[in-house]
Amino acid sequence: MTLPRHGIAAAVALFVLDQLSKWIVTGPMGIDHLGAAREITSFFALRFVPNIGVSLGLLPADGSTTRWALVAMTGAIAVGVAVWMTRERNPADQTALGLVLGGALGNILDRARFGYVVDFADLHVATPWDADWRPFLVFNVADAAITVGVLVLLLRAFLTREPKQASVESPHA
């Protein structure tokens, strides 16, 4: 078995980038409590949101038991992704799986350390009637990487074809 170098490199790089970005936002920038925010542009802000659920705020883990159950569930998914990555031969798929794995590990570490995942990236659109339209929930680097990794895997699955193997037919059939 050869190591999936592309996937491991992507997972490690993404994990470090995710944790570093969360530290910068909540540490030196001081965006570390509900209501804390910093407008960067008219369509992007850094805004602290402690996410106690999974994607889209589903399955909220508002107690110790549900928190650790969510850590175990996402940990099992991460193990499945890691096993898949070790069996994958295509470097693009290894990299996509590495993005998913690194993002999952970053969010798992947050949930284990804090009881929630640190979300901070807020994309929004100012409208003429002075209301902000938020087509995305507040997210983080790990969430973005997981999304990109899954999209790459889906696109490759739907748009690439494996070469047909020659069929071997028995002359006695």
Buried (B, 14 or more C-beta within 10 A) or exposed (E): EEEBEBBBBBBBBBBEBBBEBBEEBBEEBEBBEEEBBBEEEEEEBBBBBBBBBBEEEEBBBEEEEBBBEBBEBBBEBBEEBBEBBBEBEEEBBBBBBBBBBBBBBBBBBBBEEBBBBBBBBBBBEEEEEEEEEEEEBBBBBBBBBBBBBBEBBEEEEEEEEEEEEEEEEEEEE
